[in-house]
Amino acid sequence: MSVAEVIVDVPTMQTNRPFEYQIPEALEDVVVAGMRVEVPFGRGKRRIQGFVMKVKDTSDFQGKLKPIIRVIDLKPVLSKEMLDLSYWLADRTYSFQISCLQTMLPSVMRAKYKEYVIPLDDAKNDSEVENLLNGAQTLEITNQTDEKTVRKINKLRKAKKVDIQYVVENHALQIKRQAVTTDLNVIQLHEQKSKLRANAKAQIKLLDFLANHLGDLPVEFNVLQKEYGISRAAIKTAEKNNLVKVVEVTKLRKPVGINAKKTTNLDLTPEQKTAVDKINSSIVKEDPQTYLIEGVTGSGKTEVYLQAIEKAIKKGKTALMLVPEISLTPQMVNRVVGRFGDQVAVLHSGLSSGERYDEWTRIENHRVKVVVGARSAVFAPLEKIGLIIIDEEHEASYKQDDNPRYHARDVALWRAQVNKCPVVLGSATPSLESRARAQKGVYHLIRMTKRINNQNLPHVQIVDMRDAENSAVKGDFSPALKEHLQETLNRHEQAIVLLNRRGYSSFMMCRECGFVLKCPNCDVSLTYHKDLRRMKCHYCGHEEPVPNSCPNCGSKKIGFYGTGTQNIEQQLNDLFPEARILRMDVDTTRRKGAHAKILAKFGQHQADILLGTQMIAKGLDFPDVTLVGVINADTTLSLADFRASERTFQLLTQVSGRAGRAQKPGKVVIQTFNPDHYAIKDAAKQDYETFFKQEMFIRHQSNYTPYYFTTLISVANQDEGKTLKQSYWLKKQLQGALSKDAILLGPSPTMISRKQNKYYYQIIVKYKHEPNLHQRLLEILNETQADAKQGYTIAIDNEPQHID
């Protein structure tokens, strides 16, 4: 008897372990680890999905095992590496293993889909395949497909005669195109051509094409029309005369925004060469070292990545490259695709489910050598990984906000150990945690201190908005920034203006009674969006019309305060009516492909000023940008978060690096109300080392990371009293497991204490070595399971990126 260990799709602590099921005799050759199966669960007739984690010959269970009902996949959707990773990930992130397994699959594999058997090209005329398909082009696998057919499919799949494809219901996942092929050989085609009249030029052209391209068939209609000038009418005539056959082919989509020009390796500077040599040495030795490249903006980190990827490919390996946000992806992807062409797959949340599935399929079928993507691409089904790169490694977006709360860097390091390959972390402003690890020798530090063209870093001017000249200005532009913007426009160069906020205006306040218009579900003020003429909540999406009078006292003295990107855009239009302005924020980039379109327009010099939020601060490389202006640099500085100074320094350094990247010198104007703050002064000099020392001193004094590990436990409920009571119970449970060296803070309300009608309280544990804490947290998760039914939400976040 064969037995399968299955993780079932019931996310509770009580079911967070494998359950044993008997494998029916007819499926013994079919069921393997990594497949999904349908199994009976509980006392009733409930049928649920599960993942097969292991297949074995015996069971210690004394009773009668329930049998697997059917296999959902006829080939494993997760490799052994991914199954092993799920155990580690569930333990590290205090998550259910089923949640971790599902996170690794594209959404298409979690939705309702149909499964088809398709013949592979070399086996289309195979008698066994023809017998299975019974004259059809594909065979759909359903829960009615009998076990004998399943075994036959599995045998043919192992013989590489058929493959399995998934098609999501109600999603146009497969693009079908009409194409032309023929059953005639070259001699027969020439014979048919000799029978044609001399003036049948279209038919002669088609038959010549077929004779010269027999190995490339089938060829799509649109390719024949556009590239060879062969019309549909000619194809239809040839079809009537049995010279050609019209068939349907599946077209894999290419993600939008990729318009790469072919590039070749650039000459390396001495600093770049040192970096490439070190990384390549680890690729060759299969040594899982971690390298931290601390390179100033414009020092050529991308070329280092590309040449290291090339080395991995030449060694017969694959490469994985992570970038932090969709907005960075178009430029970076174009560079990688420009170098490696069709060997590259792209994975990020901006793709449609169809594009994402097509890319995932190409990776899984070993058709690509390089994967570029955002956070979740760290789970790409690549095999034989020879190199993993994390660009802009300091970015908070590499951490997942909900379960499983993983950090892509930790997953990358785990996969690097399994694949025996190096990890490269790159940034102009590394996170303090990574830089501290490099200081201790856990990571290898590689410094790149010069720009590749030996161009100086941009000159930075800090404008104190408190002085008389600037404080008297109406609007948000100081005389200095206005003057530099005008000069840039006069020279026909380009400028980037950064504002760390979206919307038209921050909030609405009554000058009579001080009332601020707030969201009814969350403890935050509503933001005015001019284009919608609505007040919106950026946390829960609530929106309402703009009031004409104060809802509290009835006064008409209610107005807008604060500044948003729409407001700045209006000011720029008023100040520089001749300037062409592009705005890039969450509101203008909602539509698919919008990031790529805006950046392409700016790159083609169809605009003079690019205005935006944080998304324009990093990774962009435009040779004509010579000025960067920062409106209100203090926005991130005033956040109640211990990383506020680090984030401000990173943002200002990154955005400053967008200026003067080519031959023209760059200038940066930073407007601030805190000109003496060390984060702003060090960013102006792009002096990471001085900032690192100062910030590490403050972190040491305050017992924060990287000197202490941090775990955040949050509790939420619609009743504030219940939330507080549960929080104190949790604190008591933790106290019993902690030594006197640990620091236990809270419970205290989060910065926004009410979101979506729930009250949030949090407890923070800071520690250096607490051997009992991990087990105690797992026990707390188990003990609080029943509380979920009473409306409680309890979350545990290891090394949180934000502490409200």
N, C-alpha and C positions, 0 to 999 in steps of 0.2 A: 504493500500500500504506500502511495506517495502522499505526503502531507505538505500543505502550503501555509506559511506564516503570513497573515494578512493584517495590515493596518487599515481599519475600517473608517469610513467617512462619518464618524460621530465625534465631533470635537468636544470631549469632556475628559477630565482627569481619569475617570473610572475606565474609559476605553482607550487610554493613551498607551497602549501596548499591543503587540501582535496577538491575533487570535488564530487558532489552528483550524484548518479546514481540510477535509479529504479531497484529493484530486480524483475525479472520476476516471476510470480506466481509459476511456476514449480520449481523455485530454492529457494523459500522462506525458506524451511527447511534446505537448503544446505549451503547458504552463511553465513559465520561467520567471525568475526574479525580475522586477521592473515593469511587469504587465499590470494592467488593471483588470479586476474581475468583479462579477456580480455575485454576492453571497447572501444567504439568509441570515438575519440577525435578530436576536431576542426571542421571546416566546411566540409571538404572532407570526404572520406571513410577511413580515417586513423584508424587503429586498434593498440592499444598499451596495454602493461601490466600495472597493478597497484596493490597496496596492499590495502586490505579492512582494514580500521582503526577502523570503528565503524558501527554498524547496528542499525537503528532507525525506528520508525513508521511513522514519518511525516517529511515534508520539508517546509522551508519558501520560497522556490523558487516558483515564480508565474507562470513561463512557464512550458513547458512539459519536464520532465527529460528523458534523453536518457537511454535505458535499458542496463544492463550488457549483453555482447554477450555470454560469457561462463565462467565457473570457470576453472582455470588452476590446482588448487590443490583441492583435495576432503577432505583434512584435513588441519588445520592451520599449516603453516610452521614457524610462529612466535607466541609466547605466548603473553598474555597481558603485561607481564613484559617487553618483548622486544619492543613491540609497544610503551609503555610509555617511555622506554629508548631512543627510536629514537627521540622523541620530545626534550628531554633534551640534547641529543648529538648534534642534528642539531643546537640548539641555542648556545651551548657552543663552538662548533668548527667552527661556521660560514659556515656550509655546507648545502647542499640541503638534505631534509629529505629522499628523494629516495636513495641518496648515502649512508646514514646511515643504512637504511633498508637492502640494498643489501650487505653491509659490514658484516651484522650479519649472512648471509647465506654462506655455503660452495660454492666454485666456481661451483661445479657440479649443484647447483640449479639455477645458472645464465646462464649456457651454454644451448645448444640445447639438450633436453633430451626427452626420452619417459617415459610415466607414465603407470604403470601396476597395475591391481587389482590382488592380490594373496590370495588364501584361507589360513586361519590360521589352524594349525594342527587339532584342536579339531572340526573343522567344514567342513573338506574335503568331508564328506559324507552327509552333510546337503542338503536337496532337493532344498532350495532356492539358495544356492551357486552353486549347480550343474546346476540348471536352468539358472543362470546368466552366468556361464562359458561355458555352452553348450558343455561339453565334453573336453574342452581345459584345460591346467594347469594354464593359466593366461589369463587375458583380457586386451588388450591395450586400454587406454582412449585417444581419439583423439578429434579434434575440430568437428568431425562429430558425436561423441557420443551424442545420443539424451537425452533430459532432463529427460524423464521417466527412462532411464537406470541410469542416474546420481543420481536420487532420490533413486533408488533401491540399488545402491552401497553404498550411504550414510547411508541408513537404516541398511544394513548389517555391515558396518564399526562400527556404534554406538553399534550394538549388539555383537561386537568383533568376528565376523565370517570371515571378510576379512580385509586386510590391503593394503596400497598403497606403491608401490616402484618406485623409479626413476632410469632410466638407461640412461646415457648420450650417445648420438649418437656418433659413431666412437671412443668410449672409452670402453675398456673392463672392465666395472665397476662391472659386476657380474661374478664371477668365478664359472663356472658350473662343477660339478664333478659327475661321475657315482657312484651310490650307490645301495645297495641291500636291498629289503624288502620282505615281504611275506604276503599273505592273510590267511595263515593257522594258526590255533591255536596250543597250545602245544600238545594236544591229537592227532590232525591230523599229526603233525610233527613226533611224535613217531610212529604212524601207518605207515607213509611213510618210516621211518627208518627201521622198522621191515621187510619191503618188499625187502630191498636192499641185495645184495650178501655180504658175510662177507669180501671179498677182495675189496669192493668199499669204501676204507678208506677215500678218499677225500670227497665223498658225505656224509658219516656218520659224519665226522668232521664238515661239513657245517651245517647239520641238527641239530647236538648237539648245535652248536654255536647259531643258530636261536632260538632253544627252550629255551636256557638259557638267551638270550638277547632280547626277544620280545619287551620289553619296550624301548630299545635303538635304534630301527630301525627307518629310514633307516641308514645303516652303509656304509661308503665309501669303494670302492674297495681297495684303497691303505692302509686303516687301516686293512682290512681283511688280505691283503697280508703280510704287515710288522709285525703286532702285533699278528696275529693268524695263519699265515702260510697257509692260504686258497688261492689257485691259481685262476686265471681268468678262466682257463679251467673248474674247478669244478663248478664255478658260472654259466658259459655258459651251462653246461650239466644240471644243476638243473633248469635253465630257460627253456630249451627245454622240460623238463618233468613237466613244470607248478608248480614246487615247490617254485620258487622265482620269483620276478619281479625286473627288473633293471629300476631304475628311476634316474632322474637328480636332484641333490640338489645344492642349492646356498651356496657357501663357503665364509664366511666373512674373509677378509684378516687381518693378523696381521702385524702392522708396522715393518719394518726391524730393526735389531739392538737390539731387546729386547730379551735378553737371561737371564732372571732373575732366581736366585736361591731363594728358599723359605727362608724367614728370620722370626725371631720372635722378640718381643720387647727386647731391651737391657736395662740393669740396668742404671738408670739415675744418673748423678752427682747432687749434691745439687742445682747447678745453673740451670741445665736442668729441675729438678723437679719443682722448683719455676716457671719457664716459663710455663711448661705444666699445672700446677695447675691454674695459672691465666687465660690462654687461655680456658681451659676446663670449668672454672667457667662461662665465658661469653657464651660458647656454650650452657651450661645447662640453663642459664637464658635468652637465646635468646637476648643477649645484644650486639648491633652493635658497640663495642669498636674497636679502632685500636691500635694494639700493634706493637711497633718497637723493634725488637730484634737486638741489637748491639753486635754481638758476634765475638770474634777474630777467625781467620781462624783455623779450626780444633776443634772448641768448641762444635760441635755436634748439630748444628741447625737442620740438616736433621732429626735426631731422635726425636727432639721436634715436628717438623711438622708431622711426621708419627704417633706419639702417640696422637696428637691432632685430626688428621684425623680419627683415630680409635674411638675416643670419639664421633665425629660427626656421624659416621656410626652407632654406638651403640644407638644413640638417634633417629635413623630412618631418618637421614639427609644425604645430599650429600656434597662433598668437591671439591673445585676448586683450583688447584695449578699452578701458572705461573712460568716459567723459562725463562731467557732472550733470549737464542739463541739455534739453533739446536745442536750446538756443545756440549752444556751442557746437552741436553735432554737425550742422551743414558744412562749416568751414573745415573742421577736423576730418569729417568723412570724405570730403572732396580731396583732401590731401592724401589720405590713405588709399582711396580708390584710384586717384591719379597715379599712384606708385604701383599698386598691386592689382588693379582692374577687377575682373570678375571673380577673383579669389576672395573678395571681401563681402561679408554680410553685415547688415545694419540692424540693430535691435534697440528701439526706444519707444516710449509711450506715445509719441506723436504719430506712429504708424497706425494705419487702419488694422483691424484684426486680420484682414486678408493678407496685407503686406507682411505683417509680423509672422503669420503662419508660413507664408512662402519662404521667408528668410530662415525661420526655424527649421523648415524642411530641408533647405539647402545645407544647413549646418549639420543636421542629423544624418543626412545622406553622404556626408564627407565630400561635398562639392566645393567647399570653401576652406581657405587656410587661415583667414583673419576675420575676427568678429570685432566690430566697433559698436559700442552702445552705452546707454546710461545704466544706472544701478543694477537693475534686474538681469542685465546681460551677463553678470558674473555667474549665472546659472546656465549659460549657453552650453548645449550638448557637444562641446568640442572634445576630441580625444587627442592624446599625445601632445598636450600643451607644452610648448617650449619657452614661452615668455608671457608674462602678464604685466600690463602697464596700467597705472591709474594716474591719469592726468588731472591737474588741479586737485591734488589729493586732500587738501585742507577743507574742501567743500562739505557743508553740512548735509547736502542732498544725497550723499552716499549712505546716509543712515535712513532706514525705513521707519516711518512714524507709527505704524500699527503692526500688529502681529503678523509674522514673526519680526521682531524689532532687531534686524541684523544690520551690521555695518559691512558694506561691500568690501572694504579693505580686509576685515577679518576673514571673510569667506575666500577672498583671493589668496591670502596667506595659507589657508588650509588647503586649497586646491594646489598651490605651488608645492607644498610638502609632498602631496600624493603624486604629482606629476614630475617631481624633481626638477623644477624650473625656477629661474629667478623672477622676482617681482620688482618692478621699477615704479617708485612713487615720485611724481614730479610736481613742483610748484615753485613760484617765485616767493611764496609766503607759506611755508609748510606749517601744518598744525603744530601746536606746542608739544603734543604727545609724540608725534613722529620725530620732531627735531630733538626731543629729549632722549628718545630711543637711539637716535644716531649718536648723540653725545656719549651714551653709555656703551656704544659699540654693538648694540643689538641690530641696528641697520648700518649699512655702509654709506657714509655721507660723500656725495660728489658735488663740488661747488662749481657753478658756472657764473663768473662775476662780470663778464664782458658781453656786450651785444655783438651779434655776428658780423655786422658791418663796421664795428668799432665806433659806431655813432654814440655820442654821449647820451646819457639818460636825460629825459626832458627837464627843463628848468621849471621848478615848482614855486608858485607864489601863493602864500597863505594870506587871505584877506580877512581881517578882523571885522566882523559885521557889527561889533559893538561901538566902533568909533563914530564920531559925529557925522562924517561924510557918508558912511554907509547906512547908518541907522536912520538917516533922514530920507533915504531913497524910498520911493513908492514902488512896490513890487519886490521881486526876489533877485534882481540882477544888480550887483555892485557896479559902480562906474568902471572899475578895472576890468571886470568880465565883459561888460558891454563893449568897451574899447577893443579888447583882444578879439572878440567875436567879429566886430566890424572889419578889423585888419585882416582876419582870416578870410572873410568873404571877399574883401577887395583883391586878395591874392589868388582867388578862385581855389582855395584849399578847403578842407573839410574839418568840421568840429563835432565833438561828442559832448553832450550835456547830460549829466547823471543826476537824477533825483531819486532818493530811496523811498518812493511811495507812489501808489497809483490812485486813480480817481481825480476829480477836479479840485476838491477841497476836503480837508480832513474831517471836519465836523461842523455841526450847526449849533449855535449858542444864542441864547437870549441875553441882550445887554441890560435888560431891565431886572430880571430875577436870577440870571446865571444858569438857567435850565439848559441842559445839553440833550439833544435828541438821541436816545439810545435804542438799541435793539431789544425787543420784548423777550427774546430767548436767551440772549447772551449779555454779559456785563461789559459791553463795548459801545462806543458811539457809532452812529451810522455815518457813512461816507457819501458825499454828493457826487453823482455821476452826471455830468452836464449833457452828454449825448443822449442819455436815456431820460433826463430830467427826473431822476428818481434818487431816493436815499437807499443805500444798500449796506448790508452787513457782510463783511469779508470773511466771517467765520461760518455762518449757517446759511447764507444766501437770502435771508429775509430782505424784502424791499417794500418801500411805501412811497406815496407821493410827497413832494416837497411842501411843508406847511407854509401858509401865508402869515400865520400869527403863532405866537408861543402857545403850545398846548397846555402849559402850566399856568401862565398869568394872563394870556390873551393879548400881550403886547405885540406891536408890529415891529419892534426893534429886534427881530431875530435875523441873524446873518451867518455867513460862512466864515470859518477861521481855518488857518493852516493852508498848506499848499500841496496840490497834487499834480501829476504829469499833464493832465488836460489844461489846468490853469497855466502851467509853465509854457505849454505849447501856444496858448492864447497870447501870453506876454511876448514870446519870441516873434509871433506873427505881427504884433503891434510894433515891436522895436525894429524888426528887420523885414518889412513887407516884401522885399525882393527875394528873400531867402526861401529855398525849398526845404521843408522840414518833414522828417519821418519820425513818428512816435512808436516806440517799441515797449509795450508793457503787457500785463496779463490781458487787458481788454482788447488790444489791437492784434493779439496773437492767438486768439481763441480758435480761429479756423485752421484746419489742417494745412500744413505747409507754409503758414504765414511767416514764421521765423525766417525760413529760407528766402522767401520772396522779398521781405524787407531788407535783409542783409545783401541780397543780390542787387537790389535797386541802389543801395548805398555804395556797394562795391563798383557799380557801373557809373558812379558819379551822377546819378539821377536826383540826388539830394545834397544839400550843403551841410545840414545839421541833423545828426541822429540824436534824438532825445529819448531817454529811457530810464528804466529802473535797474536793479542789480544785474539783470540778464545781459546788459550791454557792457558790463565791467570787465569780463574775462575772455581771453582767448581770441578776440577779434583782431584781425591783422589787415589794416587798410593803409596803403602807402601814402595817401594824400591827407590823412588825419594828422594835423599839426597842433590842434588845440583840444584840450579836455577841460571842461568846466564842471565843478561839483557844487550843486546847490545844497546848502545845509548839510555839511559833512557830519553834523552831530546826531543825526537821526538814529543811527545804530549805537552811538555812544551812550544815549540816554536810556537804553533798554535795561530792565532789571535782570541782567543775566551776567554771570561771572565771565563769560566769553565776550562781553560787549566791546572791550578795548581791542581784543584780538580780531574780532570781526571787522571793526572799523579800520584797523591798520591794513588788514587783508584787502578790503574793498577799495580803499584809497590807493594802495600800492598797485593793485591790479588795474584799476581804471586809468591811473596815471601812465601805466605801461602801454596804453593804446596810442599814445601820442609820439610822433617822431620816430616811427619804426623803420622808415626807409632812409632816403638821403636827406630829406628836409628836416631841420631841427624842430623839436616839439616843445610845447609849453603847456603847463597845467595851472589852473586857477582853482584853489580850494577855498570856498567861503565857509566860515565857521564862527561860532560864538565861543569856542574853546581853543583859541590859537596856541595856548601854552600846553595843551594836553600832550603827553609823550607819544600817544598813538598817532596823532596828527603830525607832530614834528618829525617823528621817525619815518612815517609814510612819505612825507615831503622829500626826505633825503633818500628814500628807498633803502633805508638802513635796517635790514632785518635783524642783524646780530645784536645791535643796541636794543632794539625793541624786545627781542627774545630774552636778553638778560634782565631787563626791567620787569617784564611781565612775569618771568619765572620767579623773581624775588617776591612779587605781590602774591602769586599763587602759593608760594611756600608759606608766607605769612598767614594766608587765609585758609590753609589746609585744603587746597583744591587740586584737581588733576593738573599735571601728571604726577604730583607727589602722593596723591591719594586716589584709590579707585572709588567710583561713585555708583550707587544704585538708587533709582528713584521709584518709589511705590506710590501710585495715585489711586484714589478712591472717588467714585462719583455716584450720586443718587439724586432723584428729584426732590427729596426732603433733606434740607441742610442739616437738621438735627441728627438724622440717621447716618449721614455721611460722616459727621464729626465723631459719633459714637463708634462707628466701625473703624475709623482711623485710629482712635485711642486703643481699641482692642488689638489692632495690628501692631501698634508701637510696643504694646506689652509683650506680644508674641516675639517680636524681634529682640527686645531687651534680653530675654532669656538665652538667646543664642550668641550674643555679642560679648567680646572681651571689653575690658575697661579702656583699651586703646582706640576703640571705634568711636566715631562721632555720629550721634543720632539726632537729627533735626526735625522739628515738626511734631504733630501735624499742623500745617498752615494752609490757608487758602492759596490757590494758584493766582498768578497775576490777573488773569481774567477768571474770576471765581465761578462764573456761571456761563455755560455754553450749551446751546440747544436744550434749555430748560433743565439742565443738570448742574448740581453744585460739585465743584472739584476741590479736593484737599490732597496734600502730598506730604510724604515722609522721605527724607533724604538720609541715606547711610553712607558715610565716608570712612574708608578703612584701608589698611595696608595689607593685613593678612588675617583673615577671619575664616578658619577652616570649617566652622559649623554654619556659616551664613547661607551657602548655596543650598544645602539640604533643607534648612529651615524655610527658605523661600519656596521651594518645591512643595513642602508640607502645607504652607499657607495657601498656595494655589489650590491644592487638593481640598483643604478644609473650607475654602470660601466658594467652592463650586455651587453649592446649594443656594448661596446668597444671590447668584445671578438671576434666579427666578423671582427674587423680590426687588429687582430693578437695580441691583448694585453692579458697577463696573470696576473691576480691580485689575490694574495693569502694573507690570514690573518691567522697568527699562534699565538695562545694563549700560553704563557709560552714556547717559543721555546727552544729546547735542544741545538741547535747550532746557534750562531750568527756569520756569516762569516765576 
